[in-house]
């Protein structure tokens, strides 16, 4: 069983090295290092009787404590939690001390070292509760399950030592209890490592979903995401018979901003306008970047009167705000087109954007920095393949 644990730890470490290649800040390298230390510790245990106890017991116990130190470093790196030198060094020093004191007393040594390891697992569980970057999902649940199981097993070993139930013959004594302990170690190492791998996968999946739905510059919904949401909200509005409002807004004279302050200055203006918009819409509303300096705002369950009040507030807020860029105070305005009302069964998402877009261009033509309304929906001329695809706005309306 000891050989199985050793071989398994080495294989898992190699697998993590392959999986985590190039992922330098997610803790995978630390976890793999911990598994290698775990394998070395059990390899030394296997040499009991073939080398001096200071190596086969003392160094092995220190390596086992170092294993949990490496796992703690992995979790800290994964959760962006600061590493405290004391909680990293103290367990290893404590393990070296108690092993040297009880080197000739197996029961006392096994009891105290099990307690030290249980306390280290407590540090791991605490690190998983990090307020810096809270984590959840299947992986962390599996990892917590494995750690709690290992901690309970170690505390059970402590209790058996304190109550005189531990066999004094040593680690290599073969009985059902010892075999069960080793098997449990094997299972918990497997589950904990799988849990950590799933944690990293969950994070990568979440990052990919965010990249697929979020505009990288402004942090709001991207074109694909906002149109998908509009298609969903339009379907719901027709189903429940509630009004839906859509705004299309454009930053006035944005090309002039780019020409005078460069594209980085233009990027700062885009972020500034988005911050102003997001500060003033409701939690159920959605702001998305439609393209360039144009934005789309969805207002579920909002009639025309309510949409006009908000549109005017947004226009005034952007006008009154100042964007700071390289020591300069930049001011911009926006033109907003609004459509709001009850939808008919045949109304489509692209018809709503077309209506708000026409109103926005009317605001541009009438002097900019104003709000205009369009009350009529029409069926736009669209490419046939785009009519029913909420992921790509019809080419004729771009």
C-alpha positions as CSV (number, residue, x, y, z in Angstrom):
1,X,0.0,0.0,0.0
2,X,2.9,2.4,0.8
3,X,4.3,1.7,-2.7
4,X,0.9,2.4,-4.2
5,X,0.6,5.8,-2.4
6,X,4.2,6.7,-3.5
7,X,3.6,5.8,-7.1
8,X,0.2,7.5,-7.2
9,X,1.6,10.7,-5.8
10,X,4.4,10.7,-8.5
11,X,1.9,10.1,-11.3
12,X,-0.5,12.8,-10.1
13,X,2.4,15.2,-9.8
14,X,3.5,14.5,-13.3
15,X,-0.1,14.9,-14.5
16,X,-0.4,18.2,-12.8
17,X,2.8,19.3,-14.4
18,X,1.4,18.6,-17.8
19,X,-2.0,20.1,-17.1
20,X,-0.5,23.2,-15.5
21,X,2.2,23.9,-18.0
22,X,2.2,27.6,-18.7
23,X,-0.3,28.4,-15.9
24,X,2.1,30.0,-13.5
25,X,-0.2,31.7,-11.1
26,X,-2.9,29.2,-10.3
27,X,-1.1,27.1,-7.7
28,X,-0.9,23.9,-9.9
29,X,3.0,24.0,-9.7
30,X,2.8,24.2,-5.9
31,X,0.3,21.4,-5.7
32,X,2.5,19.2,-7.9
33,X,5.5,20.0,-5.7
34,X,3.4,18.9,-2.7
35,X,2.6,15.6,-4.3
36,X,6.3,15.0,-5.0
37,X,7.2,15.7,-1.4
38,X,4.4,13.3,-0.4
39,X,5.9,10.6,-2.6
40,X,9.4,11.2,-1.1
41,X,8.0,11.0,2.4
42,X,6.4,7.6,1.8
43,X,9.5,6.4,-0.1
44,X,11.5,7.1,3.1
45,X,8.9,5.3,5.2
46,X,9.5,2.3,3.0
47,X,13.2,2.4,4.0
48,X,12.5,1.9,7.7
49,X,15.0,-0.6,9.0
50,X,17.3,-0.1,6.0
51,X,18.6,3.3,7.0
52,X,18.9,5.4,10.2
53,X,15.6,6.4,11.9
54,X,16.7,10.1,11.6
55,X,16.1,9.6,7.8
56,X,13.4,7.0,7.5
57,X,11.3,8.7,10.2
58,X,12.6,12.2,11.0
59,X,13.1,13.4,7.4
60,X,10.0,11.6,6.2
61,X,7.8,13.4,8.8
62,X,9.4,16.7,7.9
63,X,8.7,16.0,4.2
64,X,5.1,15.1,5.0
65,X,4.7,18.4,6.9
66,X,6.3,20.2,3.9
67,X,3.7,18.5,1.7
68,X,0.9,20.4,3.4
69,X,3.0,23.6,3.3
70,X,3.2,23.2,-0.4
71,X,-0.6,22.5,-0.7
72,X,-1.2,25.6,1.4
73,X,1.0,27.7,-0.9
74,X,-1.0,26.3,-3.8
75,X,-4.4,27.3,-2.3
76,X,-3.0,30.7,-1.3
77,X,-1.8,31.3,-4.9
78,X,-5.0,30.1,-6.3
79,X,-7.1,32.4,-4.1
80,X,-4.7,35.4,-4.3
81,X,-4.3,35.2,-0.5
82,X,-1.0,36.6,0.9
83,X,1.5,34.0,2.0
84,X,2.5,34.3,5.7
85,X,5.9,33.0,6.4
86,X,5.0,31.9,10.0
87,X,2.2,29.6,8.9
88,X,4.5,28.1,6.3
89,X,7.6,27.6,8.4
90,X,6.1,26.9,11.8
91,X,4.5,23.5,10.9
92,X,7.7,22.1,9.5
93,X,9.7,23.3,12.5
94,X,7.1,21.8,14.9
95,X,7.2,18.5,13.0
96,X,11.0,18.3,13.2
97,X,10.8,19.1,16.9
98,X,8.2,16.5,18.0
99,X,9.8,13.8,15.8
100,X,13.2,14.4,17.4
101,X,11.7,14.3,20.9
102,X,9.7,11.1,20.3
103,X,12.0,9.4,17.9
104,X,12.1,6.2,20.0
105,X,8.5,6.2,21.1
106,X,6.2,5.2,18.2
107,X,2.9,5.9,19.9
108,X,3.8,9.3,21.2
109,X,5.4,10.2,17.9
110,X,2.5,9.1,15.8
111,X,0.0,10.9,18.2
112,X,1.9,14.2,18.1
113,X,2.7,14.2,14.4
114,X,-0.9,13.3,13.5
115,X,-2.0,16.3,15.6
116,X,0.5,18.5,13.8
117,X,-0.8,17.4,10.4
118,X,-4.4,17.8,11.5
119,X,-3.7,21.4,12.4
120,X,-2.1,21.9,9.0
121,X,-5.2,20.7,7.3
122,X,-7.1,23.2,9.4
123,X,-4.9,25.9,7.8
124,X,-5.8,24.5,4.4
125,X,-9.5,24.6,5.1
126,X,-9.2,28.2,6.4
127,X,-7.4,29.2,3.3
128,X,-10.3,27.9,1.2
129,X,-12.5,30.4,3.0
130,X,-10.3,33.3,1.7
131,X,-12.2,36.7,1.6
132,X,-9.7,38.0,-1.0
133,X,-11.1,35.8,-3.8
134,X,-13.9,33.6,-2.7
135,X,-14.2,30.3,-4.6
136,X,-17.0,27.9,-5.1
137,X,-18.1,25.1,-7.4
138,X,-17.6,21.3,-7.6
139,X,-13.8,21.4,-7.2
140,X,-13.7,23.2,-3.9
141,X,-16.5,21.0,-2.5
142,X,-14.5,17.9,-3.4
143,X,-11.3,19.3,-2.0
144,X,-13.0,20.2,1.3
145,X,-14.6,16.8,1.5
146,X,-11.1,15.2,1.1
147,X,-9.5,17.5,3.6
148,X,-12.2,17.0,6.2
149,X,-11.9,13.3,5.8
150,X,-8.1,13.4,6.2
151,X,-8.4,15.6,9.3
152,X,-11.0,13.3,10.9
153,X,-8.7,10.3,10.2
154,X,-5.8,12.0,11.8
155,X,-7.8,13.1,14.8
156,X,-9.0,9.5,15.1
157,X,-5.3,8.5,15.2
158,X,-4.6,11.0,17.9
159,X,-7.5,9.7,19.9
160,X,-6.3,6.1,19.5
161,X,-2.9,7.1,20.7
162,X,-4.2,9.0,23.7
163,X,-6.5,6.1,24.7
164,X,-3.9,3.4,24.3
165,X,-5.5,1.8,21.3
166,X,-2.5,2.2,18.9
167,X,-0.3,-0.8,18.3
168,X,3.3,0.1,19.6
169,X,5.1,-2.0,16.9
170,X,5.4,0.9,14.5
171,X,4.3,2.1,11.1
172,X,5.3,-1.1,9.3
173,X,3.2,-3.3,11.5
174,X,0.6,-5.0,9.3
175,X,-2.9,-5.2,10.5
176,X,-6.4,-4.3,9.2
177,X,-6.4,-0.9,11.0
178,X,-3.0,0.1,9.5
179,X,-4.1,-1.1,6.0
180,X,-7.3,0.9,6.3
181,X,-5.3,4.0,7.3
182,X,-3.0,3.7,4.3
183,X,-6.0,3.1,2.0
184,X,-7.7,6.2,3.4
185,X,-4.6,8.2,2.8
186,X,-4.5,7.0,-0.8
187,X,-8.2,7.9,-1.4
188,X,-7.9,11.4,0.2
189,X,-4.8,12.3,-1.8
190,X,-6.7,11.2,-5.0
191,X,-9.8,13.2,-4.1
192,X,-8.0,16.3,-3.0
193,X,-5.8,16.4,-6.1
194,X,-8.9,15.8,-8.3
195,X,-10.7,18.6,-6.4
196,X,-7.8,21.0,-7.0
197,X,-7.7,20.2,-10.7
198,X,-11.5,20.7,-11.0
199,X,-11.1,24.0,-9.1
200,X,-8.7,25.2,-11.8
201,X,-10.9,24.0,-14.5
202,X,-14.0,25.8,-13.0
203,X,-12.0,29.0,-12.9
204,X,-10.9,28.6,-16.5
205,X,-14.4,27.9,-17.6
206,X,-15.7,31.0,-15.7
207,X,-13.0,33.0,-17.4
208,X,-13.9,31.7,-20.8
209,X,-17.6,32.5,-20.2
210,X,-16.6,36.0,-19.1
211,X,-14.5,36.5,-22.2
212,X,-17.3,35.3,-24.4
213,X,-19.9,37.6,-23.0
214,X,-18.0,40.7,-21.8
215,X,-16.5,43.6,-23.6
216,X,-12.8,43.6,-22.7
217,X,-12.4,47.4,-22.7
218,X,-15.4,48.5,-20.8
219,X,-16.4,45.5,-18.8
220,X,-20.1,45.5,-19.8
221,X,-21.9,43.0,-22.0
222,X,-20.4,42.6,-25.5
223,X,-22.4,42.7,-28.7
224,X,-23.2,39.0,-28.8
225,X,-24.3,39.0,-25.1
226,X,-26.5,42.1,-25.2
227,X,-28.3,41.0,-28.3
228,X,-28.8,37.5,-26.9
229,X,-30.3,39.2,-23.7
230,X,-32.5,41.4,-25.9
231,X,-33.9,38.3,-27.7
232,X,-34.6,36.7,-24.4
233,X,-36.2,39.8,-22.8
234,X,-38.3,40.4,-25.9
235,X,-39.6,36.8,-25.8
236,X,-40.5,37.2,-22.1
237,X,-42.2,40.6,-22.6
238,X,-44.4,39.1,-25.3
239,X,-45.2,36.0,-23.1
240,X,-46.2,38.0,-19.9
241,X,-47.5,41.1,-21.7
242,X,-45.2,43.6,-20.1
243,X,-43.6,46.6,-21.8
244,X,-39.9,46.6,-22.8
245,X,-37.7,49.6,-23.5
246,X,-34.5,49.7,-25.5
247,X,-32.0,52.6,-25.8
248,X,-29.3,53.0,-28.4
249,X,-26.9,55.8,-27.5
250,X,-23.8,57.2,-29.2
251,X,-21.0,59.4,-27.9
252,X,-21.1,62.6,-29.8
253,X,-18.0,63.6,-31.8
254,X,-16.1,60.6,-30.6
255,X,-13.8,60.7,-33.6
256,X,-12.7,64.2,-32.5
257,X,-11.7,62.7,-29.1
258,X,-9.6,60.1,-30.8
259,X,-8.0,62.6,-33.1
260,X,-7.1,65.1,-30.3
261,X,-6.2,62.7,-27.4
262,X,-5.3,59.5,-29.2
263,X,-7.0,56.1,-29.0
264,X,-5.9,55.6,-25.4
265,X,-7.7,58.8,-24.5
266,X,-10.7,57.6,-26.4
267,X,-10.6,54.3,-24.5
268,X,-10.6,56.2,-21.2
269,X,-13.7,58.2,-22.4
270,X,-15.5,54.9,-23.3
271,X,-14.8,53.5,-19.8
272,X,-15.9,56.7,-18.2
273,X,-19.2,56.9,-20.0
274,X,-19.9,53.2,-19.2
275,X,-19.2,53.9,-15.5
276,X,-21.7,56.8,-15.5
277,X,-24.3,54.7,-17.2
278,X,-23.9,51.7,-14.9
279,X,-24.1,53.9,-11.8
280,X,-27.6,55.1,-12.8
281,X,-29.4,52.1,-14.3
282,X,-31.3,49.6,-12.2
283,X,-30.1,46.2,-11.2
284,X,-32.4,44.5,-13.6
285,X,-31.3,46.7,-16.5
286,X,-28.4,45.7,-18.8
287,X,-25.8,47.9,-20.5
288,X,-23.9,46.5,-23.4
289,X,-21.3,47.8,-25.9
290,X,-22.9,47.5,-29.3
291,X,-19.9,48.6,-31.3
292,X,-17.4,51.4,-31.4
293,X,-18.8,54.3,-29.3
294,X,-22.4,52.9,-29.5
295,X,-24.1,51.3,-26.5
296,X,-27.3,49.4,-26.0
297,X,-29.4,49.5,-22.8
298,X,-32.2,47.1,-22.1
299,X,-34.9,48.1,-19.6
300,X,-37.3,45.2,-18.8
301,X,-40.8,46.0,-17.6
302,X,-40.4,49.7,-18.5
303,X,-42.9,51.9,-20.3
304,X,-42.1,54.9,-22.5
305,X,-42.5,57.4,-19.7
306,X,-40.1,55.6,-17.4
307,X,-37.6,55.1,-20.2
308,X,-37.6,58.8,-21.1
309,X,-37.0,59.8,-17.5
310,X,-34.0,57.5,-17.3
311,X,-32.7,58.5,-20.8
312,X,-32.7,62.2,-19.8
313,X,-31.0,61.4,-16.5
314,X,-28.3,59.5,-18.3
315,X,-27.8,62.3,-20.9
316,X,-27.6,64.9,-18.2
317,X,-25.2,62.8,-16.0
318,X,-22.8,62.2,-18.9
319,X,-22.9,65.9,-19.8
320,X,-22.2,67.0,-16.2
321,X,-19.4,64.5,-15.6
322,X,-15.7,64.9,-16.3
323,X,-13.3,62.3,-17.7
324,X,-9.8,62.8,-16.4
325,X,-7.0,61.8,-18.8
326,X,-3.3,62.7,-18.5
327,X,-4.0,65.8,-16.4
328,X,-6.8,67.0,-18.7
329,X,-10.6,67.2,-18.0
330,X,-12.5,65.8,-21.0
331,X,-16.2,66.4,-21.4
332,X,-18.4,64.6,-23.8
333,X,-22.1,64.3,-24.5
334,X,-24.3,61.5,-25.8
335,X,-27.3,61.2,-28.1
336,X,-30.0,58.6,-27.2
337,X,-32.7,56.9,-29.2
338,X,-35.5,55.2,-27.3
339,X,-38.1,52.7,-28.1
340,X,-40.6,51.4,-25.5
341,X,-43.9,49.7,-25.5
342,X,-45.8,46.4,-25.5
343,X,-44.7,43.9,-28.2
344,X,-46.9,42.0,-30.6
345,X,-46.3,38.3,-31.2
346,X,-44.6,39.0,-34.6
347,X,-42.2,41.6,-33.2
348,X,-38.5,40.6,-33.2
349,X,-35.4,41.8,-31.4
350,X,-33.9,43.4,-34.5
351,X,-37.0,45.5,-34.9
352,X,-36.5,47.0,-31.5
353,X,-32.9,47.9,-32.2
354,X,-33.8,49.3,-35.6
355,X,-36.5,51.6,-33.9
356,X,-34.1,52.9,-31.2
357,X,-31.3,53.3,-33.8
358,X,-33.5,55.5,-36.0
359,X,-34.4,57.6,-33.0
360,X,-30.7,58.0,-32.1
361,X,-29.8,59.2,-35.6
362,X,-32.7,61.6,-35.4
363,X,-31.1,63.0,-32.2
364,X,-27.8,63.4,-34.1
365,X,-29.5,65.2,-36.9
366,X,-31.4,67.5,-34.5
367,X,-28.2,68.8,-32.8
368,X,-26.8,66.0,-30.7
369,X,-26.8,65.8,-26.8
370,X,-30.5,65.0,-26.8
371,X,-33.1,62.2,-26.5
372,X,-35.5,61.2,-29.3
373,X,-38.2,58.6,-29.4
374,X,-39.4,56.1,-32.0
375,X,-42.8,54.6,-31.5
376,X,-43.2,52.6,-34.6
377,X,-41.7,49.2,-35.3
378,X,-40.9,48.1,-38.8
379,X,-39.4,45.0,-40.3
380,X,-35.9,45.8,-41.4
381,X,-34.4,44.4,-44.6
382,X,-32.1,41.7,-43.3
383,X,-29.9,39.0,-44.7
384,X,-31.9,35.8,-44.6
385,X,-29.4,33.9,-42.5
386,X,-29.4,36.6,-39.9
387,X,-33.2,36.9,-39.3
388,X,-33.4,34.3,-36.5
389,X,-29.9,34.6,-35.2
390,X,-29.7,36.7,-32.0
391,X,-25.9,36.3,-31.9
392,X,-25.1,38.5,-34.9
393,X,-26.9,41.7,-35.7
394,X,-28.3,41.8,-39.3
395,X,-25.7,43.2,-41.7
396,X,-28.1,45.7,-43.2
397,X,-28.5,47.4,-39.8
398,X,-24.7,47.7,-39.0
